[in-house]
C-alpha cells in the first residue's frame, strides 16, 4: 500500500488576515517528513504555496470549499497510491505519532481519523475507494473510524494570529 499526503492550503485566510501557511506550513511538512508518507501534495488556491519538498497543485475551485480543494489534491495522485492522508496547512502541531496510529488502522476502514478527547480531527486517511465520494464540505462529511490520539497534542486549526 502506498500512502500519499494531501495538505490543504488553498483557503483565503480571511480571519487570519494574511497567508497563514507562510508561518504554519513548515511545521506540518516537517512532521510529515518524519513519516513514510510520500509523495506530499500541497493544494494552493488563494495564494501561491511555498512548500519545499511538496508538489504544489493549483486548485481554481478552492472557493467552493475544502471538498473542492481535497478533490484537486486527490486528482493528481499517481495510480499506485492506495490511500491519501489529509492534513491541514494550518495544523502546526501535527504529531507524526498520530499519522502512524491512523495508518496502523487503514485495513479497518476506508475512512480513518484521529480523535483527541473524543473530538474528530486530523490526520484523516482516505482509501482510494472513497475519493469520488468527497462532497464540497470535505471529508468531514464522511463517517470515519476514529483512532484515539488523546495522549498526543491535537494538530490545531489556526484561524487567528
Secondary structure, DSSP 8 states (H G I E B T S, - for coil): -EEEEEEEE-S--TTTTS-THHHHHHHHHHHHHTSS---EEEEESSS----TTSEEEE-TTGGG-HHHHHHHHHHTS-TTEEEEEEEETT-TT--HHHHHHHHHTGGG-SEEEEEETTEEEEEEEEEGGGGGG--TT-GGGS--EEEE-TTS---------
